[in-house]
Amino acid sequence: MTENSSDISLAALRAGDRVQFARLVDAYSTPIYRLGLKMLGDAQDAEDVLQTTFLKAFQHVGEFEGRSSLSTWLYRIAANEALMLLRRKRPSVSLDDEPEDADGEALQPLQLADWGALPESELLSAESKTRLDRAIQALPPKLRVVFLMRDIEGLSIKDTGEALDLSETAVKTRLLRARLYLREQLSDYFGERLRQEK
Amino acid sequence: MSHNHEHNLTCQDLLGNISDYIDGGLSDEVCQELQRHMAGCENCRVFFDTMTRTIYLYQADAQETEIPPEVRGRLFETLHLDDLLKPRS
């Protein structure tokens, strides 16, 4: 990213300044595309989310009140688009599914293989990346979107909450569940790799 | 994870605080308690190491994802901004 949204004039955007809008698109097209890709697991769907997000931003920037940052507003539009597309394309996937945690059982780590010291070339091999993708696609969408915004795109807990209409407590809870689930999945995979090497 | 430690914090405390610890949302005092606990608990050390490694791997993988040039081109076209499309450095 070459600039952030604080470098872009909201007043100019509201006045229809195309140069400013092109700067906004260039600053955020990669993060928004990546969010769509990781949410939906499909390049065409990611492009659809990307295009709809910026079309809506273009159409509605005059109504943007500036209560959040421009970037949070863009992520908010993109997350809503991605979740709507998921609902439309995969109606069998409930957006409300979350791992059970009422009694804390789902939060207990089960895999304690010490794979952290495996070489990076192995941890980020093509096969490993396929497993990373598979694990994140298996996360319930409402946990996935929180993990992507906070841990991949680097939004703060507060901004993630604003973008998703969630309290900070809810963001933290979902983030913890997502991190625990992904760690468990990767430990399962890399633990097996460790055992094979021994 | 076992629960028998000489320190005040238990493995369950570490589990409950792991996200805040990673995000830097805990007081220095609690951080030091967690570090002391991990120094004496191999399972919690492994749990913490693999948790931070998991997040790092997803971040490293994501860094390699850039918008493809043809997707960027189509986006600028859709937005009628193609006259402002500049080559990426």
Chai-1 contact restraints between the chains, C-beta under 6 A:
chainA,res_idxA,chainB,res_idxB,connection_type,confidence,min_distance_angstrom,max_distance_angstrom,comment,restraint_id
A,A22,B,L81,contact,1.0,0.0,6.0,A-B,restraint_1
A,A22,B,L84,contact,1.0,0.0,6.0,A-B,restraint_2
A,S29,B,I67,contact,1.0,0.0,6.0,A-B,restraint_3
A,S29,B,R72,contact,1.0,0.0,6.0,A-B,restraint_4
A,T30,B,E66,contact,1.0,0.0,6.0,A-B,restraint_5
A,T30,B,I67,contact,1.0,0.0,6.0,A-B,restraint_6
A,Y33,B,I67,contact,1.0,0.0,6.0,A-B,restraint_7
A,R34,B,A62,contact,1.0,0.0,6.0,A-B,restraint_8
A,R34,B,T65,contact,1.0,0.0,6.0,A-B,restraint_9
A,E47,B,V71,contact,1.0,0.0,6.0,A-B,restraint_10
A,Q51,B,L75,contact,1.0,0.0,6.0,A-B,restraint_11
A,Q51,B,T78,contact,1.0,0.0,6.0,A-B,restraint_12
A,F54,B,L79,contact,1.0,0.0,6.0,A-B,restraint_13
A,P109,B,F47,contact,1.0,0.0,6.0,A-B,restraint_14
A,L112,B,N43,contact,1.0,0.0,6.0,A-B,restraint_15
A,L112,B,V46,contact,1.0,0.0,6.0,A-B,restraint_16
A,D114,B,V46,contact,1.0,0.0,6.0,A-B,restraint_17
A,G116,B,D49,contact,1.0,0.0,6.0,A-B,restraint_18
A,G116,B,T50,contact,1.0,0.0,6.0,A-B,restraint_19
A,G116,B,R53,contact,1.0,0.0,6.0,A-B,restraint_20
A,L123,B,L57,contact,1.0,0.0,6.0,A-B,restraint_21
A,K129,B,D61,contact,1.0,0.0,6.0,A-B,restraint_22
A,L132,B,D61,contact,1.0,0.0,6.0,A-B,restraint_23
A,D151,B,I55,contact,1.0,0.0,6.0,A-B,restraint_24
A,I152,B,A62,contact,1.0,0.0,6.0,A-B,restraint_25
A,L175,B,S19,contact,1.0,0.0,6.0,A-B,restraint_26
A,L176,B,S19,contact,1.0,0.0,6.0,A-B,restraint_27
A,L182,B,T54,contact,1.0,0.0,6.0,A-B,restraint_28
A,R183,B,T50,contact,1.0,0.0,6.0,A-B,restraint_29
A,R183,B,M51,contact,1.0,0.0,6.0,A-B,restraint_30
A,R183,B,T54,contact,1.0,0.0,6.0,A-B,restraint_31
A,L186,B,T54,contact,1.0,0.0,6.0,A-B,restraint_32
A,S187,B,T50,contact,1.0,0.0,6.0,A-B,restraint_33
